[in-house]
Structures are given as C-alpha cells and as structure tokens.
Amino acid sequence: MSLRLCSLAIATTLVCQVVLSGGAAAEPKGYRPGTPGLGDPYFPSLGNDGYDARHYDLSLSYNPGTAALEGMATISAKATQNLSSFSLDLKGLQVSKVRVNGRATSFRQGDAKIFITPRHGIPDKARFTVEVRYAGVPKPLGGPIVADSKYGWLKTDDGAFTTGEPNATSTWLPCNDYPTDKATFDFRIKVPKGLTAISNGRLAGSREANGQVTYTWRGHKPMATYLATVAIGKFSTQSGRTPRGVPLYVAYDQNLPAGQLDFYKITSAATDYWTQLFGPYPFEETGAIVDSVPGVSYALETQTKPSYAVPVRHEHTIAHEIAHQWFGNSVTVRQWKDIWLNEGFATYAQWLWADRTGTKPVEQAFKEVYEGAPADFWDIIVGDPQRDTMFADAVYRRGAMTLHALREEIGDRPFFALLKAWAQEHRYKNADTRQFIALAEKISGRQLDGLFKTWLFTKGRPPLGS
C-alpha cells in the first residue's frame, strides 16, 4: 500500500438475513463446526477456520449503470478437521443459492458471514467444492484506518475499481478473507461492450456475445484475498515484457489528462531492479492499473498489477508498490500487527530507488525523518501499531528506518543477503516479525534483540547507534 494509505476501517453492520435451502442434517458424531473468525488482534471476526481454500473460480457480471453485481463463486477447499459446518466472509450482498459438492445445501446469512451446513459432514483432509450464487450493489467500507477514505468495490464514472486491504474483498466476493489462507484465482468478468475488465494474473482471452464481453484472467500463484482486484472501465492497455523477460501489462483510464507518469517504463525498470536485489519476480505478470476514482487518491499493491487511484506524482510510489510483490504479496504477514513487514520494507525499497536514480541518498532519507518527524510520530509502536493506526506514517517510515539501522549494524553484504533470503525462504507463505529477527541473526551471526526492541517496540526517538 502506498504511503498515502494511512488507515483502514471495519465493515459497517448490516441487517442479519436468514436464508435456507435444502435440508439441514443433524451434526455428525465426531464432527464440529469450523470457527467463524480467526482471532486476529485487530480483526478478530475476520477469516474462518476448519478448511483451507485452494482455488477460487469466479464468474462476475457488472452493470455500470445500476452498479449491480451478479456473481457465482466456486471455491475448491480442503477440510482441516472433521467439518460439520463452516463459514465464508461476505458483507452486504444477497446470497440466493449454496451448493456443496454439487448438492443444494442449507445456509444462513449474517451481517458479515455465510454459515453453511452440508447435508453430510466433510472428513478431515477431504477436498470439497462450494458454489455460492449472489447479487447486489457492493457497498465500500470507510473509517479511520485509511484516513476516512472509501475502499472495497468503488463505483467509477465508467465502471469500478477495487481495493481490499485489509477486510474489504468480502464486500464483493464470498471468501476466507484473511491473509493466511492463500489460494489461486480464475476470474471471468462480463461487462458491456466498449468496457475492459482487468484482474490479477494474466489475460487468458475475451469473448463477445449479445453486446457483452467476458474477460478471463488466470492467476496460478497463491494470493491472499486482500490482494484480489477487479477494474472495469474505458482503458487503454499496453503489454509486453521487461528487459529481463517478465510479462508486463499496464492499463490507463482513457479519461486521464496528458502528462501522467510513464507507468509502463517505470514499472518495467522497477521490476527488473528488484529482481536483482530481492530475487526472481514471484508472479506471472507485473504491471499497473491506473484509474480515475472520485474522492480516492491512493495506491494498493494488488497482486501482479498494483492499483493506482490517480494522481500519482512520484515514480517512487510505483517502485514502492512493485517492491510489495515480494514483501507483502509473496511473503505475507501472518497477523495484521506485523504490517511493518509489508510497509517498512516497501518504503525502504522506495528509498533505495531514490538512491539508485540519484534523487536522494538513503542516508539523507533516514536523516530527514529522524530530524524532522513530529513528536507523535515516535509514539507509534511499529511492531504492533494497533488497528486504527496500522497504516500510520511511522509504520512506513520508522519501519524503513529499522531496516536502515539494521543495515548499518550488520553491513551491506549480510543485509542484502538477508532481504533475498527472506523473500526466498517464505515465498508464497506467511511470516512474522519473530521469524525475520531470527533470520537476521542467523545470517549476520549477531544478537539483534536490542536493536529490534528499540526500533520496533519502544516509544520515542531512538538515539543513533541503537
């Protein structure tokens, strides 16, 4: 997420609805329900236990005139216990039918969950499919976490723009909306002829019929749900490969004024530079979605194609979001309190980019924050910033300062070896601060508890050399 993303919000409560289809059976002996909510310290009701989502196959149809969305989500999953019932996250849309393994199934829809009871229990480790048909007008979330900006499914003048971090993907698709349950995704998005629909992964084709065009996008690498995106509108697109051979796809809102940054050129250069520092690019494609969204001006590292709600004034924003493909997207936080592992790393990458391009040395960027940050900047505990300030400026810039202090402590060679090893060892997985500290100590041969305690878990401006 761009530095301009300062805070995010939880969903507003909706009226509880109850829908039943099929016949509910008694709970099988030895089976139990999956837990609705994974107990995250910031979002305790987010996510669901009892199964592992493996793949989402999504068919969406969107009417820009009415803002109505119709969807069919087919979720392939694997039980992680003897499962009598389970839940999915979904906010604000009406479910009309649920099927498990092809059979109509009873369900109950609450304000942010679908509670599903199959006719028969699902044994531990068994694979199963869930089909959910749903419709409605998606309602974005808002509140203090993103500086009172809206996020989720956002209506634009000619279509839609979506950003999901941390809890808004479930405003437009039923899912296990928590970073630890990564899955692969296929999207089929039907829109009126004349509009383009863009999503994660690579474009597999488009098909026109009856004045509608269906675009198919496929992502074969694991993705956390908050990184899923759909953008619909009148776009100009440009595709090719970076000099190092990474597929590249950039879409620009056709209504944007002239003089925007060259997203294609900068994305290409940043992708290739980070492959040198961080290791092989982790996904099928790199790129950008650049759209005009009324009342919104931020960027998010949506997987394979960061989403930019213009204006974007500096190329270091692009470098930041592309660095997230390694730090945040491939290596993803285990809990939201470790968000500095995403934002501190991407901000330090943007400092490295400014240094590389001759704009500003890293040491100067560090010094400017150290000497110029306001007093309340130093009050945030970066290693556990709390929900409403999880995207505070300090999480970004003091997180980056932590990495620079570490670099000065252990030296350049171990430091850059550490960044590459972190990206490789946790590729497509989830990780936390404790694991990063352990890897830093292993690679450097140094005991670093004091440094991390000072920079991540202590209020106040640290003395230099700490």
Solvent accessible surface area in square Angstrom, and as a share of the most:
residue,aa,sasa,rsa
1,M,3,0.01
2,S,4,0.03
3,L,55,0.27
4,R,111,0.40
5,L,2,0.01
6,C,52,0.31
7,S,7,0.05
8,L,2,0.01
9,A,4,0.03
10,I,76,0.39
11,A,26,0.20
12,T,101,0.59
13,T,112,0.65
14,L,54,0.27
15,V,132,0.76
16,C,74,0.44
17,Q,79,0.35
18,V,96,0.55
19,V,38,0.22
20,L,130,0.65
21,S,32,0.20
22,G,47,0.45
23,G,46,0.44
24,A,76,0.59
25,A,50,0.39
26,A,94,0.73
27,E,103,0.46
28,P,46,0.29
29,K,201,0.85
30,G,64,0.61
31,Y,49,0.19
32,R,136,0.50
33,P,65,0.41
34,G,6,0.06
35,T,68,0.40
36,P,65,0.41
37,G,8,0.08
38,L,63,0.31
39,G,47,0.45
40,D,2,0.01
41,P,77,0.48
42,Y,14,0.05
43,F,5,0.02
44,P,83,0.52
45,S,77,0.50
46,L,11,0.06
47,G,0,0.00
48,N,3,0.02
49,D,64,0.33
50,G,0,0.00
51,Y,12,0.05
52,D,47,0.24
53,A,0,0.00
54,R,92,0.34
55,H,48,0.21
56,Y,0,0.00
57,D,35,0.18
58,L,0,0.00
59,S,42,0.27
60,L,6,0.03
61,S,36,0.23
62,Y,5,0.02
63,N,72,0.37
64,P,24,0.15
65,G,69,0.66
66,T,86,0.50
67,A,12,0.10
68,A,35,0.27
69,L,0,0.00
70,E,109,0.49
71,G,5,0.05
72,M,38,0.17
73,A,0,0.00
74,T,40,0.23
75,I,2,0.01
76,S,38,0.24
77,A,3,0.02
78,K,60,0.25
79,A,1,0.01
80,T,78,0.45
81,Q,19,0.08
82,N,59,0.30
83,L,0,0.00
84,S,5,0.04
85,S,22,0.14
86,F,6,0.02
87,S,2,0.01
88,L,2,0.01
89,D,3,0.01
90,L,1,0.00
91,K,16,0.07
92,G,25,0.24
93,L,3,0.02
94,Q,72,0.32
95,V,1,0.00
96,S,70,0.45
97,K,91,0.39
98,V,0,0.00
99,R,80,0.29
100,V,9,0.05
101,N,88,0.45
102,G,31,0.29
103,R,115,0.42
104,A,34,0.26
105,T,1,0.01
106,S,5,0.03
107,F,3,0.01
108,R,101,0.37
109,Q,6,0.03
110,G,11,0.10
111,D,57,0.30
112,A,29,0.22
113,K,17,0.07
114,I,0,0.00
115,F,56,0.23
116,I,0,0.00
117,T,42,0.24
118,P,7,0.05
119,R,85,0.31
120,H,126,0.56
121,G,19,0.18
122,I,8,0.04
123,P,66,0.42
124,D,57,0.29
125,K,139,0.59
126,A,29,0.23
127,R,158,0.58
128,F,6,0.03
129,T,50,0.29
130,V,2,0.01
131,E,44,0.20
132,V,0,0.00
133,R,116,0.42
134,Y,3,0.01
135,A,39,0.30
136,G,27,0.26
137,V,70,0.40
138,P,9,0.06
139,K,112,0.47
140,P,49,0.31
141,L,10,0.05
142,G,28,0.27
143,G,21,0.20
144,P,69,0.43
145,I,0,0.00
146,V,3,0.02
147,A,64,0.49
148,D,110,0.57
149,S,21,0.14
150,K,119,0.51
151,Y,2,0.01
152,G,0,0.00
153,W,6,0.02
154,L,9,0.04
155,K,104,0.44
156,T,4,0.02
157,D,131,0.68
158,D,21,0.11
159,G,0,0.00
160,A,0,0.00
161,F,2,0.01
162,T,1,0.00
163,T,4,0.02
164,G,1,0.01
165,E,2,0.01
166,P,1,0.01
167,N,1,0.00
168,A,0,0.00
169,T,0,0.00
170,S,0,0.00
171,T,1,0.00
172,W,1,0.00
173,L,0,0.00
174,P,0,0.00
175,C,0,0.00
176,N,2,0.01
177,D,1,0.00
178,Y,10,0.04
179,P,2,0.01
180,T,56,0.33
181,D,11,0.06
182,K,24,0.10
183,A,3,0.03
184,T,32,0.19
185,F,3,0.01
186,D,19,0.10
187,F,1,0.00
188,R,76,0.28
189,I,0,0.00
190,K,81,0.34
191,V,0,0.00
192,P,41,0.26
193,K,130,0.55
194,G,61,0.58
195,L,17,0.09
196,T,24,0.14
197,A,0,0.00
198,I,0,0.00
199,S,0,0.00
200,N,4,0.02
201,G,1,0.01
202,R,104,0.38
203,L,76,0.38
204,A,55,0.43
205,G,31,0.30
206,S,70,0.45
207,R,154,0.56
208,E,99,0.44
209,A,44,0.34
210,N,153,0.79
211,G,42,0.40
212,Q,58,0.26
213,V,17,0.09
214,T,16,0.09
215,Y,31,0.12
216,T,20,0.11
217,W,1,0.00
218,R,101,0.37
219,G,9,0.09
220,H,124,0.55
221,K,74,0.31
222,P,40,0.25
223,M,5,0.02
224,A,0,0.00
225,T,1,0.01
226,Y,3,0.01
227,L,0,0.00
228,A,1,0.01
229,T,1,0.01
230,V,0,0.00
231,A,1,0.00
232,I,0,0.00
233,G,1,0.01
234,K,100,0.42
235,F,12,0.05
236,S,54,0.35
237,T,70,0.40
238,Q,85,0.38
239,S,82,0.53
240,G,32,0.31
241,R,144,0.53
242,T,5,0.03
243,P,123,0.77
244,R,143,0.52
245,G,32,0.31
246,V,18,0.10
247,P,17,0.11
248,L,2,0.01
249,Y,20,0.08
250,V,0,0.00
251,A,0,0.00
252,Y,47,0.18
253,D,7,0.04
254,Q,105,0.47
255,N,103,0.53
256,L,27,0.13
257,P,92,0.58
258,A,107,0.83
259,G,81,0.78
260,Q,58,0.26
261,L,46,0.23
262,D,72,0.37
263,F,0,0.00
264,Y,39,0.15
265,K,140,0.59
266,I,17,0.09
267,T,0,0.00
268,S,11,0.07
269,A,38,0.30
270,A,0,0.00
271,T,0,0.00
272,D,12,0.06
273,Y,40,0.15
274,W,0,0.00
275,T,21,0.12
276,Q,88,0.39
277,L,37,0.19
278,F,4,0.02
279,G,7,0.06
280,P,90,0.56
281,Y,21,0.08
282,P,2,0.01
283,F,13,0.05
284,E,26,0.12
285,E,8,0.03
286,T,0,0.00
287,G,0,0.00
288,A,0,0.00
289,I,1,0.00
290,V,0,0.00
291,D,1,0.00
292,S,48,0.31
293,V,8,0.05
294,P,82,0.51
295,G,84,0.81
296,V,11,0.06
297,S,42,0.27
298,Y,10,0.04
299,A,1,0.01
300,L,1,0.00
301,E,0,0.00
302,T,0,0.00
303,Q,5,0.02
304,T,2,0.01
305,K,0,0.00
306,P,0,0.00
307,S,1,0.00
308,Y,0,0.00
309,A,0,0.00
310,V,21,0.12
311,P,50,0.32
312,V,15,0.08
313,R,157,0.57
314,H,103,0.46
315,E,64,0.29
316,H,61,0.27
317,T,19,0.11
318,I,0,0.00
319,A,0,0.00
320,H,1,0.00
321,E,0,0.00
322,I,0,0.00
323,A,0,0.00
324,H,0,0.00
325,Q,0,0.00
326,W,3,0.01
327,F,3,0.01
328,G,0,0.00
329,N,0,0.00
330,S,3,0.02
331,V,7,0.04
332,T,2,0.01
333,V,1,0.01
334,R,90,0.33
335,Q,56,0.25
336,W,0,0.00
337,K,61,0.26
338,D,4,0.02
339,I,0,0.00
340,W,0,0.00
341,L,9,0.05
342,N,1,0.01
343,E,0,0.00
344,G,0,0.00
345,F,5,0.02
346,A,0,0.00
347,T,1,0.00
348,Y,2,0.01
349,A,1,0.01
350,Q,16,0.07
351,W,19,0.07
352,L,14,0.07
353,W,7,0.02
354,A,16,0.12
355,D,62,0.32
356,R,120,0.44
357,T,60,0.35
358,G,68,0.65
359,T,103,0.60
360,K,62,0.26
361,P,67,0.42
362,V,1,0.00
363,E,98,0.44
364,Q,81,0.36
365,A,9,0.07
366,F,19,0.08
367,K,114,0.48
368,E,79,0.35
369,V,5,0.03
370,Y,25,0.10
371,E,109,0.49
372,G,58,0.56
373,A,16,0.13
374,P,82,0.52
375,A,87,0.67
376,D,94,0.48
377,F,11,0.05
378,W,16,0.05
379,D,75,0.39
380,I,32,0.16
381,I,43,0.22
382,V,0,0.00
383,G,2,0.02
384,D,47,0.24
385,P,4,0.02
386,Q,105,0.47
387,R,68,0.25
388,D,59,0.30
389,T,50,0.29
390,M,0,0.00
391,F,0,0.00
392,A,19,0.15
393,D,51,0.26
394,A,2,0.01
395,V,0,0.00
396,Y,0,0.00
397,R,63,0.23
398,R,1,0.00
399,G,0,0.00
400,A,0,0.00
401,M,0,0.00
402,T,0,0.00
403,L,1,0.01
404,H,4,0.02
405,A,10,0.07
406,L,0,0.00
407,R,38,0.14
408,E,119,0.53
409,E,66,0.30
410,I,18,0.09
411,G,29,0.28
412,D,76,0.40
413,R,211,0.77
414,P,36,0.23
415,F,0,0.00
416,F,46,0.19
417,A,47,0.36
418,L,0,0.00
419,L,5,0.03
420,K,91,0.38
421,A,23,0.18
422,W,2,0.01
423,A,6,0.05
424,Q,104,0.46
425,E,88,0.39
426,H,23,0.10
427,R,59,0.22
428,Y,50,0.19
429,K,117,0.49
430,N,21,0.11
431,A,0,0.00
432,D,22,0.11
433,T,8,0.05
434,R,162,0.59
435,Q,42,0.19
436,F,0,0.00
437,I,28,0.14
438,A,55,0.43
439,L,12,0.06
440,A,0,0.00
441,E,45,0.20
442,K,157,0.67
443,I,55,0.28
444,S,24,0.16
445,G,67,0.65
446,R,106,0.39
447,Q,130,0.58
448,L,3,0.02
449,D,77,0.40
450,G,45,0.43
451,L,14,0.07
452,F,1,0.01
453,K,138,0.58
454,T,35,0.20
455,W,2,0.01
456,L,0,0.00
457,F,89,0.37
458,T,59,0.34
459,K,124,0.53
460,G,31,0.30
461,R,124,0.45
462,P,5,0.03
463,P,91,0.57
464,L,112,0.56
465,G,80,0.77
466,S,36,0.24
